[in-house]
Amino acid sequence: MSTWDEPLSRGPLRGKTAKALAEKLDLHTLGDLLRYYPRRYDRRGDLTDLAELREGEEVTVQARVLDAKRRTVPARQGRRRMDMMEATVTDGTGRLHLTFFNRGSYHQGALVPGRLAMFSGRVSTFKGRRQLDHPQYELLDEDGREGERARAYAEELIPVYPAVKGLDSATIARTLDIVLADVDSLPDPLPPALRQAHGLLDIADALRRIHRPAEWSDVGAARRRLKWDEAFVLQLALALRRHRAGELPAKPRPGAAGGILDAFDARLPFTLTEGQTEVGERIAERLDAAHPMHCLLQGDVGAGKTLVALRAMLRVVDSGGQAVLLAPTEVLAQQHHRSISAMLGPLGRAGQIDGAEHATRVALLTGSMNTAARREALLDAASGAAGIVVGTHALLQEHVTFADLGLVVVDEQHRFGVEQRDALREKAADGRPHVLVMTATPIPRTVAMTVYGDLDVVALTQLPTGRAPVSTHVVPAAEKPHFLARAWERIREEAGAGHQAFVVCPRIGDDARGGAEEEVDAPPGEQEGARPPLAVLEVAAKLSEGPLRDLRVEVLHGRMAPDDKDAVMRRFSSGETDAVVSTTVIEVGVDVPNATVMVIMDADRFGVSQLHQLRGRVGRGQLPGLCLLVTDAEEGSPARERLAAVAATTDGFELSRVDLEMRREGDVLGDAQSGARSSLRMLTLLKDEELIGEAREEATVYAAADPELTGYPPLAEALRTLLPEERAEYLDKA
């Protein structure tokens, strides 16, 4: 019996072919080759009379050979001598010339005068004669069924494979013909009961139909089966991770009546939204369990994710434990520390004169803190005096310890490496801590099921009442420079009304390397233009000397000292600064309700989700917001279409679908695939939502019934192929 991981070099392919497949297409095993699916299917086309041929057309003709002759084309500079065969054919309405290069003797032996055949190719003209260069052909026996066979030949589906130089589609097709002959001996990874329940083909039939379809319905049935393979095996990997995580120990954190959480809720100046209440209850149920919670909290900009996370942290504190909030940047960590301290008020000032009777402390730990402040934060964390510790990567260092770490909240998980996140979880003394992952970038349901399939996904889709609307407009600076002048006027008008503005640029500037800074997330191929991206230092200088010279303008970027960055944000928050020219360091977490204008320079160099997050820095209070997307991109270009999509809606979940449609599947699955080539060849995350949901349900059942897959050896093997040991270890830590 053949196996999926059988090396091509040991199979029926010749060594030279196997080597070419490995070097040029990264295909090493039988499974690799069989899953190298056609990109599309061509037809030879309807039979055409020779008299009606038009140059450039792809045609199929039925004709009889009039003459055929061979000749040798002499060698020329850069080209070796070639064997050539020329033939003339007719169908009674006209004549057509055929040209074959190399293997002239073979073609001359087949295309003898008087022989009837079908020929397919593209019509060209040479010296006034219509001809086909190196056409495909099929010889016909004159038994009265020539017309029937001709029509079948013309309508046959021809698979076209992704090709590279030196390995064309026809060669790939011939290698697949060889391995398809033995496809029945391969083990089917999907259990028979599952195939029967969902009406799926067996794997051998599916592979034959996808590579050699007799009709379009074959392609559809094969695609459905092969999509199931991808969806089910991936969802099974995630289901097994959920199952294993559910068996790990964790200390329940049930909270306490009359504790800090109740006091916090009582002092809130507003009522929680229904969504915040519902999500909070779901998280509370999972914190009560004796197994670690592993939950993804997603929501649109301004939905109140931080408030939900804080209430979960207070529940853990009321249970005698500690909570950590891990932020990707110092600016964001400081912003979280300030906002949490402000929301808690006296409840977060334990040991101080104005502290509440049953209060806790909120500690901040970053890499740039002075020795005294760092020592105090470390002591508060180790002793348990600080129930909540907010920090950056500094929290991951070995000497950072906790008295009883019960909950880890990770803000923007994708910005942390696997080893970094794992290092923090290992600091829990009693079992594993509960984990709450927050993402400020809404993602479609099907992506959440695939990329975050091991997490319990909860979503905040309802915005708090009273949030002001944000209007967004595209400013085509190159086409209409007066629009850009008007943008600076709007900032002056808002400043005159006592409000503030952000101006965002893609890079810092004043740097020999170009000043590339915080991640600019435009789709591939769109980050380079005819000129360098606009820079913070350059734009700030021009604004201060020009259209905003009468305003207080400051700069903010990631190369500044942490204390300087914090000072800029403090002055901006207190109203001492009218406008901040910044990189994407203010993308998430920055909360200044008085900021009403966001101008994004070179907006076409940012991705959809990043633009949405930047826009979310304005309109955070009672004041309406304005976001201006400045671009030199031409109208009708993909970049302008992306900006138009952002301007058309403020619904982050809708924009996340737009963002996904503009990106490759491999980009979306980057973390889940551990940088490896995506295993999704057929599955389309947005188009196959229903199928992915069904696969997830089935995978959950199989994982619970047989977590070792001892009863399904082919399925276990397929899982190992998808998830080799090193990638499984990576995912276990993720």
N, C-alpha and C positions, 0 to 999 in steps of 0.2 A: 504494500500500500504506500502511495506517495504521501508526503507530509507537506504542510504549508511552509515550513522553514527549511525545506530541502534546498541546498545551494544549487543555483542554475548551472554552475560549473561541473556538477556531478551528474546532471540530468541528461536528457537527450540532445540538448543544444550543443553545438560545437564550441570549443574553448574560446575561439575568437569572438563568437557572437555573445557568449556569456560575459566576456571581459568588456565588450563594448557596452552592453546593457548596464554593467556595474559602474563603469567609468563615466558614461555620458548621461545616464538616467537614474543612477543610484538604485538600481534594481538588482538585488543580490539573491533572492530566494524565489521559489516557485510562487509563493503567495504574493510577493512584490509584483511579479510580472502579471499574474492573473488579475490583480487589482489595479493594473494600469489601464484604466478604462478609456474608450474612445472619447474624443472631445466632441465629435459630432458625427453625423452620418450623411453621406452624399448618395445621390442616385445618378446613374449614367444618363438618364433622361429619355424622353420619348424618341422613338425612331424618327429620323429626319431624312427626307429625300436629299440626295446630293445637290440637286439644283437649287435647294432652298438654304444651303449653308451660309452662315454669316460669320465673318471674322470675329474671334474672341468668344464665341459660343462654346459651351460644353455640350457635346452631342454624342449620340449613339447612332450608327448607321449600319444597315445590312447591305453588303455589296459582295461582288464576285471579283476575284483577282484576275487582272488582265495580264500583268507581267511582273516579274521580280528579278532584281539583279543586285549583286554585291560589288562593292568597290572599296578601296583602301584610301583613307584620307591621310595625306602625308603629315608627318610631325611638323609642328610650328613652335615658335618660341613660347615656352611656358605650357605647351600642350603636346602630349605624346601622340604617336600614330594611332588612328582609330579604324576599326572594322565597321563598315556601314552597309546597310541594306536598304534599297529603295524599291517601293512597289506602287503600282497603279491599280485602283479598283473602280468598279462602276456598278450602278444599280439600274441603269437604263435611262436615268434622267440626267446624269452628269458623271464627271470623273473626279477622283480625289487621289492625291498623292500621299503616300505613307513613308516615313523615314524612321529607321531604327539604328541606334548606335550600339556597337558591340553585340556579341552573340549573333552576328549576321548569318552564319551558317544555320543556326537553329531556326531563325525566322524564315530563311529561304526554304528550308526543308518543310516547314509547316504551310507557308503561304505559296503554294504552287499555283500556276495559272489554272483558272477554272474553279478554284476552291471557293465555296461560299462561307462567309464568316461575318461576325459583328465586330465593329471597331468603335472604341470610345476614347475621346480626348478633346482637347481644345483646338478649334480651327484657327490656323494662322495662314498668312500669305507670304510666299517666297517666289520672287521673280514672276509675279502675276498669277501664280498657281495656288489654289487652295490645298492645304495639306494638314496632316496630323503628325506631330512629332512624338515618336515612341508611344503609340496608342496601346491601350489594353485591347485584347481581342479574344474571341471565343469562336472556335471552328464549329460549323453546323453540318450535320448529316442531312442530306436531302431525302427525308422520309415522309414529307407532307406535314411535318409539325414545325417547320422552320419559323413560321410566324409566331406560334405560341412560345417557342423557346426564345425568340428574339424579344418578345415583350417581357418575359420573365427576366431576361438578362438586363434589359434597359431599366426595369423597376427595382432590381436588386439593391438592398441597402449596403453601402460600402462604408465600413468604419474608418474614420480618420483619427489617427492617434497624435498626441502632442509629440512633435519630432524635434530633433536637434541636428546640427551639422554632422554629417557622417552617419546618421541613423534616421532614415526617413520613415514615414508612416507605413509604406508597403513592406519594408524590412521588418518592422515591429509586428505587422499583421502576420507575416510568414512565421515568425518565432512563436506567436500565439497559436497558430494552427498546429504547431508541433506539440505544445504542452496541453492544448485543449483535448487532444486525443486520449489523454490519460486522466482527465478531470474527474471521472466517476469514482476513482479510487481515493479521492481526498475525503477526510472526515468532515462532516457538516457541523459547524460550531453551534448552530441553534438546535435546541432539543426538539424532537418530533412533536411533542405536545404543543409547544409554542408555535411551531410552524403551522400546525393544523388549526389552532385557535384563531390565527390571524390570516389564514389562507395564503401562506407564503410558499414559493417554489423551493425545492431543495437546492442546495448550493451549486451542484454541478449543472443543473438545468439553467439556473440564473446566470452562471458564467458563460454558458454557451449562448444564451439569448442576448446577453449584453455585448458580446464580442462578434457574434455571427447571427444577427436577427434575420428572421425570414420576413417579418413585417413589423410595423410600428408598435403593435400591441405587445410584441416580445420585449421591446425595449422598456415599455412601461412596467410590465410585470417584473422584469429583472431589476430595474431601478428600485422598485418598492422593496424587494427582498434584500438587496444590497444596502439600502438605507437602514433597514432593520438591523442588519449585522452591525453597522457602525453605531447606531443609537443604543442598541441593547447592550453591547459589550462595554461601551463607555459608561452607560448608566449603571451597569452591574459593578464596575470598578468603584463608582461613587457610592453605590448602595452598600457594598461590602465595607467601605470606610465608615459609613454611618453606623453600620451594625457593630463594627469593632469599637468605635468611639462610645457607643451606647453601653458597652460592657466595662469601660474604664471607670474607676472610682473617682468620686468628687464629693466634697462636703456640701450638703444641702444648705442653702441660704434663704430661709423662710422669712426673714425680716422680723420685726417686732412691733406690736401694737403700741401706739403712743411714742414711737421713736422719731428719729430725725426725718424720715421720709414723710410721716404724717405732719410733722411741724412744717416741713418744706411746702407740702401741698397747701397747707392752711394759709401760708403767707404769699402764695402766688397771686399776682394782681389780675390774673385772667383765669378763665376756665379752660381746662385741657380740651382739645378737640376730640371728637369720637374716635378718630384714628389713633391719636396718641394714647387714649385710654385703652383701646382694644389691643394695640401693640404692646403697651406696658403690661397688660394682664398676661399676654402670651409669654413674654419674657419672664415674668414673675413665676409662672408655672414651671418653666424650665430651670429657673434658679432653685426651685424647691426640690429638684430631683437629686438622686444620689449618683448621677452620672453627669459628666460635664456637658453643659450647654455649648453648642457651637452654632451661633446664629448670625445671619447677615441682616443688618438693618439698613435698608435703602430707602431713599425718599428724595423728592425733588428739592431744589434749592429753597430754603426757608421753611421746610415742612416741620422743623422742630426735632431733628434727630438728636442733637446734643442734649436737649431737655429729657428725651426718653432715656438716653444713655445715663444721664445724671441720676434719674430716679432709680434706675437699676443699680447704679453704684451705691446709692444711699440705702437701698434694701440690703445689700451685702454688708455695709457698715453697721446697720442695725442688727445684723446677724453675728457681729463680732469680728468680721473680716475686713480686708482692705481691697480697694479697687485701683487699678492703674489705667490711665489713659495715655496711649502711645501715639504721638503725633509725628508727622514726617519732617517738619521744619521747626526751627526755634520760634519764628514769627507765629506760627499756628499754635505751638505749645504755650507760648506766653499769652496768646489771645484766649485759648481755652482756660488757662489758669485765672486770668482776669475775669472772664465771663462767669465761670463756675463760682469763684469767690464772691462776685457781685450778686449772683442769684441766691447763694446760700446766706449771705449777710452774716449775722451773729451765729448762725448754725455752723459756719465754717471757721470760726475764730476761737476754738477751744483754748483755754488757758489765758486768754486776753481779758482785759477789764470789761469790754463790751460783749464778750462771748456768751452765748446761750448756755443754760445749765447743762443740757445734754448735747454738746456740740462736738465737732471733729475738726481736724485741720486739713487744709488743702496745700500740699507741698508741690514745689516746682523743681525739677532736676533737668538741667541742660548742660551741654559740654562747655559752655562759655562762662558759667557762673564762677564767681570768685571763691576762694578756698573756704571762707567762713560760711557763706551761704550754702555751698555744696555740703559741707560737714553737717550743717543743721538739717538739710533736707535728707541726707543719708540716715541721720540719727532718728528723725521722725518716721522714716519708712521702716527701719529695722526694729524700732521699739513698738510700732503700731500706733503711735500718737497721731500720725497722719492717716486718716481713713481713706483719703483720696490722694494719689500721687500722679501728677501730670508731668510728662517729660518727652524727650526725644530719644535718639539712639543711646544716649547716656544711660538710660535705664537698663540697657542690656549688658552692661559691664559686670564682670564677675563679683566685684566687691559690693554691688548693690543687692541688699537683702530686704526681706519683708517679714513681719511677724506672722502674718496669716493672709497670704495672697489668695483672694477668692474669685476675683473677676478681672479679666484683661479686656479692655476696650481698645480696639485698633482702629484708628482713623485713617482712611485711605489705605487699605491693606496692600494694594498693588505697588505702593512705594517702598515697601519693606521686603527684604530678601527672606527666603524661607528659613535660613539658619538664624536670622535675627528674630523672627517671630517665635521660633522654637525656643530660643535662649530665654525669652521672657516667661514662657509657659513653664519652663523647668524650675522656676523660682518658687513655685508653690510647694509648701512643706507637706501637706496632707492631700495626697492624690493630685489630680489635675485641676487647674482653675477653670471656671466657666469662661467662655470667650464670646465676646460680642464684637463683630466686625461692622464698621460703619462705612458706607460709601456715599459720597456726595454726587456721584454720577449714576443716575437711574439707568437700569439695564432692562431689556425686554425679558419677559417671563421665561422664554425658552433658553435664553443665554444664561439666566440665573440657574435654570435646571441643569445646564451642561457644565458651565465653568464653575459654578458654586453648588454643584449637585450634592456635595457632602454637607452643606450647611442647611439649616432651617431658615428659609428666606421669609422675612417679614417686611412689608412695604408700607410707608406712609405716603398716601396719595392725596391727602387732604391738607390744604394750606390753612394756617390759622386765620381767623377773621381779622379784618383791619389791615391786612398787608396791602400796600399800595401797588397799583399796576406799573409795569415797566414796558415802555414802548421802545421798539428797536427799528433802526433804519440803516440801510446800506448807504455809505457815502463814497461814490466813485470819484476819488480825488483827481485822477488823471483826466477823466472826461469832463468833470465839472468842478474845477478848483474852487469856485465860489461856494460850493457846498461845504468844503473843508473850512473856509473862512467863517462860514456861519456856525460851524461846530464850536470854534473858539469863542464866538460871540455868545453862544448858549452857556458856556462855562462861566463867562463874565457875568451874564444875567443871573445865573444861579448863585454865584458868589455874592452878587449884590443883594440877593434875597437872604443871605446868611447861610447858604448851603455850600456843599463841597463836591469835588470831582476827582475821579481817577483817570489817568491817561496810561494805557498799557502798551508796551513795546516788546517785540520778540527777543531782543538781546540787550546787553548792558552797554557795550561800546567802549571806546578809548582803550583798546586791547589789541595786541598784535595778533592774537588768535581769532579775532572777530568777536570776542565777548559772548559766545554762546552761553546761555545760562539755564534757568529753569526750563523744564521739558516743554518744547513746543510740539504739539501733537497733531500736526496736519497729516493727511493721508500721504503715503509714499509718493514721491515724485513732484510734490507741490511745495516743498520747503525751500527750493532754490529758484531765484528769479533773475531778472536782468541786472539787478543791483542788490547790494547787501541788505539784509533786513534793517529796518529802522531801529535805532538804539536809544536807550533811556537817557544817557548822558548828553547825546547830541540833541535829541528832541527837547529835553528839559532846558538846555541852554538857549535854543531857538525860541521857545515859548517865553522864557523869562526875559529875553531881550526884545521879543516881538509882541504877538497878540495877547499874551498874559503878563506883560511887564508890570502892570499895576496890581498883580495878585501875589500872594505868598505861595511860592512853588517849591516843593522839595522832591528829592529822589529817594527811591527805595529799591534795593536789589540784593541778591544773595551773596555778593562779595563784600558787603558792608559788615562791620563788626556787629555782633548780636546786640550789644547795648545801644549802638547807633540805630539799628533797625527798630528796636523797641522804642527808642526816644522819638523817632519819626512817627511811628504809629500812635504813640501817646499824644503827641502834639496834634496829629490829624484828628484823633478821636475827640479831643477836647476843643476842637474848633480853632486852634491856633494856626492851622495851615489851610489854604483854600484848595490847593490841588496837589496831588501826589503823582509823579511820573514814575511808573514801576514796571518791573517784569512780572511774570506770573506768580511771584512770591505771594501775591495777595489773592490767588485763585480760590482758595477755600478757607473758611473759618473766620475771615476778617469781617467784623460786624460793626459798621458805623452808620447808624440810622439816618444821620444828617447828610450822608453822601447821596446825591441825586443824579449825577451824570457819570457815565462810563464811556470813554472814548478809547477804542481799541485800534491802534495803528497796525497797518499790514495785517488786517484781520484774516486775510486769506491764508496766512501762514499758520493759523491755529485750526485745530479740529473742532467738530461740532460740539462735543461735550465740553471741551475746554472753554469755548466761547460762552456756552450756557452758564458754566460755573463763574466765569468772570462777570457776566451780566448780573449774576446773583448778588454781587457786592453792592448794588444800588437798589433802591426801593425797599429797604429792609424795615422801614418804619411807616409812619403815616403819610410820608411825602411821595408823590409819584416819581418814578425813575425814568431816565432816558439813557439808552445804549446806542452808540453810533459806531458802526463797523466800517472803518476807513480802509479802502483798498484801491490798488491800481490794476486789479485783475479785469480782464475784458468781459463785457457782457456776453452771456451765453457760455462762458467757460465753466468747467466743473467747480472751480473755486467760487465763482459768483453764484452758482446754483446752491452751493453749501451755505453761503452767507444768506441767500434768500430764504432758505429753509429755517435758519435761526431767526431771521426777522419775522417769519410768518407765524411762529408759535412760541409761547413761553412754557409749554408742556414738556418737561424734561424727559418723560417716558416716551413721548412721540418722537422727540429729537434723538433719543437713543436708538430708535429703529432706523431713522435716517442715517445716523452715524454708522450703524452696522452694515447697512446696504452699501455704503461707500467704502467699506473695508473688506479685506479678504478674511475668510473664516480662520485662517491660521493666525491672523493677528488677534482675533477675538479669543482664541484658545491658547494664546502664548503661555500663560502661567500653567494652565492645566496640562499642556504638552511638554513642559519643562524644556522649552526651546527646541524640541525635536520636530521633525516634519509632521504636519498635522495628519491625524489618522482619518479625518473626515474628507473623503473623496466624493461621496454622493450626497451626504446630508447637507441641507441648507437650513441654518438655524432659524431663519425667519419664516421660511416656506413650509417647514416640516414640524410645526409646533405640536400638532395633534399626534403625530407619530412619536415624537420625543416624549410626550406625556404618557402615551401608552407603554412605551419602552421603560420608562421610569417606574410605572406601576408594576410591570412584570418583573423588573430587576429587583425591586424591593421584596417581592414574594420569594424569588429564587434565593436571594441573599439570606433571608430569614430561615428558609427551610433547609438550606445546605450551604452554610457559609464557607466551607472548604471546597465545595463543588466536586466532592468525591464521586457523586453520581453522574457527573457530566464532564468526562475527561476532555472531549473536543472543545467544550466551552472554556474549561480551565486553561487549555493551551492557547486559545484565542485571546484570553485575558492576559496571559504572560507575554504574548506577542505585542499586544497594545501597550502593556505596562511592564517593561523589563524591571528587574530588581531595583536598579538605581533610581528609576523614575517612580516606582512604587514607594521607595523610601522618601523621595522628595515630596510626593503627595501626602504621605503620612504626616509630614512635618508642616505642610502648608496650612 
